[in-house]
Amino acid sequence: DDGAVVRGVKRVGARCHWTIILFYQHLDLLLLYIAPLAVIVVLQRVIRVEFQLSEEKLNLLLVHGSPRKINEYLFEDRDEKSMLRIMEQADADIMCFGHTHKPYHRILAETESHFRHAINIGSVGKPKDQDPRGSYVLLTLNEKSSIADKDSVQVEFIRFSYDVEKAARAVEESPLPDVYADMLRGGWWNSR
């Protein structure tokens, strides 16, 4: 099986409120923390999480590149119709990915009452956005989160510092080319 599925996430206690922290450490390692549930560490191509909110469900899809290919780049300037088609075919109301290593959040209007969220969560390492700090997303859903309300899904990008110089020195002491150390220091990598 090339995917993991988490189903049946239900209300907890008197309210339903989830805090979801997403980050990639590298290629396919994803850590998913759904408070107050549990931590799931997976090496999977696709993770689906279905949230049952009141009468409506909200489908969250987690992929590295895209639902179609692990190495497909979904850049921020991708045509809206193309991004919507990818999300529709994958049945994703919220799609989180990271292959480009450039964090962004796009709200896409499928109709006037159906919005989809495309979220690039950035990168813990190997930055490509001229910022050497790591990046992850804090995604918050509550009982009022809905595909009909584009502002009901809260997305917060968290940037954090780490010892970039130590990481760069480790690269220089390894068999890897020294240019990779310079890329870490400058927050860039060979990319579009």
HELIX and SHEET records of a PDB file:
HELIX    1   1 GLU A   80  GLN A   89  1                                  10    
HELIX    2   2 VAL A  164  GLU A  172  1                                   9    
HELIX    3   3 VAL A  179  GLY A  186  1                                   8    
SHEET    1   A 6 GLY A   3  VAL A   9  0                                        
SHEET    2   A 6 VAL A  46  LEU A  53  1                                        
SHEET    3   A 6 GLU A  56  VAL A  63 -1                                        
SHEET    4   A 6 ILE A  94  PHE A  97  1                                        
SHEET    5   A 6 HIS A 114  ASN A 120  1                                        
SHEET    6   A 6 TYR A 104  THR A 111 -1                                        
SHEET    1   B 5 ALA A  38  LEU A  43  0                                        
SHEET    2   B 5 LEU A  29  ALA A  35 -1                                        
SHEET    3   B 5 HIS A  17  TYR A  24 -1                                        
SHEET    4   B 5 GLY A 134  ASN A 142 -1                                        
SHEET    5   B 5 GLN A 154  PHE A 160 -1                                        
END                                                                             
